[in-house]
Amino acid sequence: MPGTFTAASRGQLEADAPLGEIPNLIGDIRHLIPKYGLRNYWYPAISEHKVPKTRPVRVSMLGEDLVFFRNKAGEPMALQDVCPHRGARFSQGHIHWPGTIACPYHGWVYDENGKNIMVLSEGPESKVCGKSGTEAYVYPTRTLKGVVFAWIGDTKPAPIEEDVPPEFFDDGAYITWNDHVHWPTNWLVALENSMDSHVAYLHRDNIQALLGADNVGARGASGYRPIFTGNGFKAGRASTPASAGGSGVSAQDIYPDGYKWPKKHNRKFWTWFFVIPFSLLRAPAPPTYDDNWWGTGHRLPGMFRAGAGGSRVQPKGLFSFFRKGGSGLFGQYTRWPVALGPWTTRLWYFHYTRPRNIFQRWYYKFVYNVWGRWAVEYNFSIQDGSMMFNQRYDWPEKLSGHDAEVIQWRRLVVSKAYGGRYAQYGYDHDKDGKGIDERKVEAPTGIFSKDSVPGNEIAAG
């Protein structure tokens, strides 16, 4: 945790070092969830173009403050945004020479290795330069496809390929993204939003549902059994069939006393009228390298991915013009909430496509900027936000079968938070309580609970 290590000692532990004992995972464990997200993982930090050559930029994430500037090679890099001398902010400082940053208070100058090389207020003969304890922590960073990723943790960094989707390492992949969305809610609240049955109801008035899709009805009484894949979960087979919206199934549900939902069938009259226009706005989702690891589902350290994956076949030719549904999520879609504070989260949206040529690449870029970004990340997601911004996460819950993945995801997060990123996770260990440590375990520093945040912040979201 921040403050546990010095700049010199931090990052000496191996990435697979066990961190502690995993507590009992039975019952409501929300108070054990790290309020700033899981440490010792790679996260998107800043878009490369937002790191200028002439001044530093501050980024807060996972409870830490980073300052970004460019090294001598012109690549973005990050230090702790606190001068070891007297705690002034590097982000208020100056870039006097390439690859260096100067503290604004006393002019302590640091190089890209975190070493104090000059003290401008004391002159060239300063005796403090290079002394033990003057080092600034250097965050491991890697720039991929125009996005700067940072390792946030206390151990040596794990291979970045374990945490960042494979398309970021593919020369043929084209990725568009949005890093402008901030939600006043906890990171896990933002992530759990994509694990349940709310889409059929909350998003029934989304533009794509209104104009380009058949009726959105209930999707089964008991939901899907989540399947643990090693780095998260994917949806297994539904335990009960969908009651509406499927082929050969009535598009309207009948409830006791004759109540029907949806009440009317107005949407279906718009479907065929908009099916061709929407087909021109689609960007197909390419196959993933490992559909089990990187296909549709929720992945560590905390992202949701949706798209074709490797198991579906996209319609081709004229058939693609008559496929019902909206314009989709625009390629392989990734929504990655990154905690800025206990109740502030940045939503990173990534869209992966594989254009066949430069013309299709520019077409995808155009469609994303004029339509896809608004339709998916604002018109669709703001409906999610309208619920989560005021959600009481400290309130007692009564969960249904559709919340099975919520339960398992919380257990996975707590297991990794206490046991480390390589802690073993057994999907069915909760059935009889065997193998679970029943002893009380003190929560580590920085754990979210309803007692650790003022009540008005919880209530307001």
N, C-alpha and C positions, 0 to 999 in steps of 0.2 A: 504494500500500500504506500501511497505518497508519504514521504517523511521517514519511512522505515530504513531506507538505504541512502547513502551518500552518493554523489555523482560518480565517485571512484569505485564504490562497491556495487552499485546497482548494475544489473545485467550480467552478473558473474555466475548465477545459478543456471544450470541447464534447463531447457524448455520443458523437459519431461520430469522435472523435480516435483515430487509430491508436496502439496502445500499444507495438508492437514486432514483431519478425519471428517467424513461426510456425516452430517446429522441425520436424524430420523426424517424420512421423506413422506411419512403418512400424515394425512390431514392437510389443513391449510398452512402452506409454507411460504406465503407471500412475504412474511417478515424476514425471511432468510435470503431473499433475492437481492443481489447487489444493485443499489439504486443508481450507480453510475455505469452499469454494464459489466461484462466479463473482462477481467484483465488478462494479460498475456496472450493477446490476439492482435492481428493486423486489422486496421480500420481505415476507411477513406477519411482523409483529414482536410484537404483543400484542393481546389482545381489548380493545376500548374500555372495557368495564365493569371491567377490572382496573386502570385508571388512576384512582386516587382524586383528590379535589379537595384534600385536606389534606396529602398526603405524596408524595414522589417514589418511583418504582419503577425498579429496574435491570433491563435486559434485555441479555444477552450473545448476540451472533450474528455469524457470519462473522469471528470473531477480534476483534470490537470490543465495547466496553461502552457502552451507551446508557442515559441516564436519562430516563424519561418523567414528565411532569407536565402540567398543563393551563394553557393560555394564558388571557388575560383573557376571551376569548370562550367559555371552557369546553371548548375542543377539545384533544385529546391532542397533544402535541408532544414532541420529543426533542432533547437536547443530548448532547455527549460526557460520559461519566460520570467526568471528571477535571477538577478545578479547575485552571485555568492558573497559579494562584499557586504552590502547593506540591504539587500532585498528590493532594489529598484527594478523596474520592468524594462527588460531588453526591448520590448515592442515599442517603447517610447524613445528608443535610442537611435543610433545613426549608422549608416554604412559609409564609412570614410574610404575604405579600400576593399576591393573585391575579395570575397571569402572571409570577411571579418564583420563583427558587429560590436559597437561601442555602447556601453551603459550610459544613459543620459545624465546620471548623477555625478560620478567622479571620473568618467571616461575610462573605465576598465575595458580594454579591448580584448575580444576573444576570437580565436580562429575557428575554422570549421570542425576542428577536433575537440572543441570545448576547452582549449587551453588558454589561459590568460597570458597574452604576449606583450601587452603594454598597459601602462597606467598613465593616461595623458595628464592627469592632475598632479602627478608626482615626478614626471620627467623620465628620461631614458635610464636613469640610475636607480629607479625604484627597486627595492629589495623584495617586494612581495610577488613579483611575476614568477609563475611556475611553481610556487610553493604548494605543498600538499593542502588540500581543502579549498583551493581556489578554482578547481575544475567546475565546469558547467556540464550537466548531463546532456549528451547528444542522443536524440531519439533516432533509432533506426528508421530510415525512410526508403521508399522505392516509388518511382514515378512510372505509371503504366497507363497508356492510352490517354494521357493528359490529366490523370488523377494522381495526386500524391497520397500514398498510403503510409501510415505510421504504425510502428509497433508500440502499443501501450501496455507496459508491464514491467515486471521487476526481474525477469529471467532473460537469458539470451533469447533472441528472436527465433521462433520456429520458422521452417520454410514457408515463405509467403504463399506458395502454391496451395498450401493446406487451407488457407482462409479466404483467398481471393478467387472468384470464379475463373475458370480456365480461359474464357474468351479474352481476358485481359492479356494473355500471353500469346495470343494467336494473331499473326500478322494479317490474316485475311478477315478478321473480325472488325466490324464497324460498330462503335459504341457511342450512343448519345446519352447525355445525363443531365440531371437537374439537381443542384445543391442549394437551391434558394428557399426550400420549404422548411419552416420551423413550426413545431407543434408545442403548445404549453402542456405537455403531459410527460409521464415517465416513459423511458425507452421500451420497457416490456409491455406496457399498456398499448403502445403503438404497434408492437409486433404481434401481440395476442389478437389484435383486431382481425387478422387474416386467418384465424384458426377455427372459425365457427360457422354457423349457418346464417349470419346476418345479411349476406349479399342478396339473397332472394327477397328480403323484405326492405331493408334500409335503402338499397340501391334500385328499387323498382322504378324510381323516377329519374334515374341517371339518364343522360341523353342517349347513350347507346341502348339502354333497355327500352326507352320510350320509342325510339325511332328505328332500331335495327334488329330487335330480337323478338322471338316468340314470348309468350307469357312466362313470367318468372314466378313459379309457384313453390310450394314446399319441396324439400329435397330429401325426404325420408325421415322417419321418426327417430332413428337412433344414430344417424351419422355414419362416419367412416372410422375404421380402426386404424390409428396411426401406426406406421411401421418404422422402427428405428433403423436408420441407414448407416450409422457410424458417425455422421456429422450433423444429425438432425432427424427429421421425420418426413415421410411422405404419406399420402393418404392411401390406405388399403382399400379393399373391397367394401362397399356399403353393407352394413348389417341388415338394412331393410331397403327395399327398392324405393326409388323416387316416386312420390305420389302425384307429381305434376310436371309438366314441361318436357317429358321424355317422349320418344317416338312411340306411338300407339297407346299413350297414356293420356287420360283426360287432363286438359290444361287448367282445370278448375277443381279445387278441393271442396268437399262437402263436410261441414262440421255439424255437431249436434244442433238440433232445432232448425236444421235446414240452412244454416249460414253458409255462404259460399265465399271462397277467396281464390283469386281476385274477384271482386264484385262484378266486374264487367270484362269484356273482351276487346276493349277499344284498341289496345296496342297492336293486335294482330293485323288490323287494317293498314297500319303503317309499314309492316314488315317488308312486303314485296316492293313497295314503292321505294324504300331506301336501301334495299339489298345491294343493288349495283353501285350506287354512290359510295356506300361504305366499303365495298370491295376494293375501290381505288385508293382507299385510305389505309388499307392494311399493310403491315409489314410482317411476313411470315417469321415464325420463330425457328431458327436453325436447330439441328440436333446438338445435344451436348456430348461431350467426350465420355461422360459417365453419367447416364441418366439416373442411376441409383444414388449417386453422390451429389450431382449438381442439377438434377432435373427439378420438376415442380415440387415444392415443399419448403419447409423451414430449415435453415442451415445455421450452424454456428459460425461466428459468434452471435448472430442475431439478424438474419435476413430472410425475406420471403422471396422465392423465385417461382415464376409461372410462365408457361409457354408450351410449345409443342414437345420439347425434350426429344429423346430418341425413340419414344414409343408410339408416337402418333404420326400419321401421314397427312400432310397438307394437301388440300384439293389443288389440282393443276388445271391449266387451260381454262376453257369456258366454265367448267364446274366451279372454279373459284369465284366467279362473278355471281353465282346463285347460292352460295353458302350463307345461310341465315346467321344472324348475329351481328353485333356491332363491329366496329373497326378493330376490336381486340385491344390487347395491352401493348401493341406495337413491338413486335419481335419478342425475344426472350427477355422477360421483365424481371427486374430485381428491385425490391424496396428494402433499403437497409437503414433502420433507425440507429442513430449514434447519439448517445447521451451527451448533452452539453452541461447539464446540471440535473438535480433530482427531478425537476419538473419542466425541463426544457430539452427538446430533442430535435436534432436536424434529420430530416428525411432525405436520404440520397436515393434518387431514382436512376436506374441504369436500363438501357434498352439495347440489346445485342441483335444485330442483323448481319447478313453476309451478302452485300450487294454484288451483283455479277460484273458490274463495270462502273466506271466513274459516273456515268449518267444516272444509273440507278442509285448510286451513293448520294448524289446531290438531290435526287428525288426524295429519298428517304429523309434526308436532312430537312428538306423543305416541308414535307408533310408533318414531320415531327414538330417542327417549330410553329407551324400555323394551325395544327390540329391535335396531334398526338399528345403533346405536353399538356395542353389545356384539358382535353377529354379524359386523360388517365390520371394525371397528377393533381388536377384542381377540381374539375367538375365531379369526378368520381371520388377522389380521396377526401375532398372537403366534407362530403357527407359522412365519412368515417370520423373526421375531426369534430364535426358538430356533436357527436356523441361522446367521444373520448375526452374532450376538453373539460367536460363537467362530470365525468365519470367518478364515482366514489370507489377508489381502489381499496379502501380500508374497510369497506362494508362487508358483512357476512354474505357468502355466496350460496346459492342453491343451483348446482350445475346439472346439465342434462347430458345425454349421450353425445351430443354434438360438441361438447366441451372436452372430449377425451384427449385431444392433442394439447389443449391448454394445460391439463393436469400433467401430462408426460413432459411437456416442454419445461414447465416450472421445475420438475424434478431433475431434468437434465441440467438446467442452468445452475441450480443449487449444488449439484454434484460437481460441476466444473468449477464453481466459485470456491468451494471448500477443498476439493481434492486436487485441483489443477487441471489443465487442459487435456491431459491424457488419463484422467481418472476413469475407471471402468464404470459403465452405466448398464445396468440390467433392466430390460423393459418390464419384466414381470416380477421383479423382486418385491413389489408391494402387496402381492396377493395375500401372503400369510405373514408378512413382516420378517421373514427369516433373512438373516444376513445384514440386518439394519441395526446400526448402533443406537441403542435406546438411551444412552447416557446424554445428559444435557451438554450441548456444545455452545460455547460462547461465540456469538457472531463476530466476525472480523470487522475491522474498521471500515466504514463506508458502506454499511449494509442498510438497505431501505426497510423501514418499518413504519407503521402508523405513529409510533411514538417518537421517531427521529425527525419528523417533519412537522412543522406547525399545522394544526388542524385546519386553519383557513386555507392553507396551500393545498391540502388534500381535497378539501371540499370544492375549491375553485378549479383544481386541475391546472 
